Amino acid sequence: MKELRYIAIEGVIGAGKTSLAMKLSEKLRANLILEEFQENPFLEKFYENRRKYAFQTQIFFLISRYQQLQKLTQPDLFNNYIVSDYIFDKDRIFAYLNLTGEELKLYDTLFPLLTRNIPKPDLVIYLQSSIDRLMQNIKHRARTFEKNLTRAYLAELSEAYNDFFFKYNETPLLIVNTTEIDFINREEDFDELYKQIFRDDRGFIEYFNPEARK
């Protein structure tokens, strides 16, 4: 198995990708790359009116993600581990969910020009979760701009993510069902997940479905 130097974590809003990225980077003493969603001035407006603010929100994220990840081409960054809480390709999930017509055509012109300069992770970890668990996590963290996030949109987004990763073959992939575990507050859950990530016999695509602890 190729040595894991660059690990990216993905999942629907509320799946815990940022929390896992922070915990994993701390253990590995890795360079941590976090999506700068709080810098997007259109995000809160998008949750209030998806149709009106979808394009502005999408293009801001596309450029922001590109600017962050193209820096990984600098050789000195690969002297250590790198852990990110997103992959560049996931930008297309939101684009195809929220853009239509001429806006989507323009996006489809821009995306291929940018993605060619973005390094691929050695492993992508996709965190799956039930809608109930996602809603619970979002409510618990109480971000102001997510107050208008609906269950229906989460369900739509979750379906789009599942479809994307069902077809995904760009890098090794570990799909983790996180509905019944708490890798942030229970060290035994994190340790079990950590072992799965660094298993020597892990295949190109694997599914980890841990059971709830009693």
Salt bridges, closest charged atoms under 4 A:
GLU3 OE2 - ARG5 NH1 3.04
GLU10 OE2 - LYS90 NZ 3.20
GLU35 OE2 - ARG65 NE 2.32
GLU35 OE1 - LYS90 NZ 3.68
GLU44 OE2 - LYS147 NZ 2.89
ASP89 OD2 - LYS120 NZ 3.22
ASP91 OD1 - ARG65 NH1 2.34
GLU102 OE2 - LYS105 NZ 3.49
GLU103 OE1 - ARG51 NH2 2.65
ASP122 OD1 - LYS2 NZ 2.95
ASP132 OD1 - ARG151 NH2 2.75
GLU146 OE2 - ARG141 NH2 2.81
GLU146 OE2 - ARG143 NH1 3.44
GLU156 OE1 - ARG50 NH1 3.23
ASP163 OD2 - LYS167 NZ 3.34
GLU170 OE1 - LYS120 NZ 3.53
GLU187 OE2 - LYS23 NZ 2.56
ASP189 OD2 - ARG186 NE 2.89
ASP189 OD1 - ARG213 NE 2.55
GLU192 OE1 - ARG213 NH2 3.10
ASP201 OD1 - ARG199 NE 2.73
GLU206 OE1 - ARG199 NH1 3.09
